[in-house]
Amino acid sequence: MEQFLSALPATLIQGLIYALISLGVYITYSILDFPDLGVDGTFPLGAAVTAVLLTKGVSPWLTLPIAMGVGALAGLFTGFIHVRLKVRDLLAGIITMTALFSLNLQIAGSNLTIERATDTIFSSRAVLALCGDMTLTGRKILVSLVLVLAVKLGMDAYFRTKSGLLLRAVGDNASLVTTLAMDRGCVKILGLAISNALVALAGCIVCHENRSFSATMGTGQLVYGLAAVIIGISLAHAWSGGMERLTSCRKGILRILTHPAGTTAVIVGSILYKTCIQAAMSMGVPANMMKLVTALLFLLVLVLSGRKGEEIIRA
């Protein structure tokens, strides 16, 4: 128990950072109804680009938009294959994932370590000036929280715009988009670009935190994102079951969690999922068994939530 409690700050950091993956997966699965397997390639792509840029002396804060840009290009590539070349969505994601694996190796090799003397977003002069004597762990929590909240608020605002409403309509009612004289293919490509930009951003921040890149670090990220989405949305739905018995305070909190964008619930799901993984590690599960634990936990989430098939994408 003591080991678990001592690891909670690191778990919170991981939950916040990986929430960006969950937000990206939320767009593709819950909104676009698109099984984008390219996520497993986009995540290390963001990390690979970041690692190379940091070793070249580029400003750590500049690596964030650059990583998002290359991630968006990967999403555009997937969307182009699916929409313009008429390749099925699942196969389009597999093609992108396979291509990105070789591209990542070309960019940064199989592994790349960043020297301790190199500044990251957690140790930059601006952060040190603002945080004062705060510990490195405290700075990581603060910076990660600010970045995730910025992305969440940006997504919430975007989903209220005309473009955001059209994006949501593509998954719910594609014929409506056509009726409005809009190309639903272009809207879907835009959604994939946004999703992969967020996933690449997550890879970028993980690279800053770990000061390293590995070509295999993207394995299983889609499973993680899906599990976090389903956990968050399922909890929000379970809480809504007793709405008539809730106080006004709890109703207000519930309205935040079940916001049309669903972003808050997804972030909470990410943190809870990372907490479950950390609990398994604290109980002595070997590190080389964690992928198996992740798969079993995901299966358990699916069974308990009652979302075993097509209902996943409508969580």
Helices and strands as residue ranges (DSSP letters): H 2-6, H 8-25, I 26-31, H 39-55, H 63-79, I 80-84, H 89-108, E 111-113, H 125-131, H 136-158, H 162-172, H 174-179, H 184-210, E 212-214, H 221-240, G 243-245, H 248-257, H 263-282, G 287-289, H 290-305, G 310-314
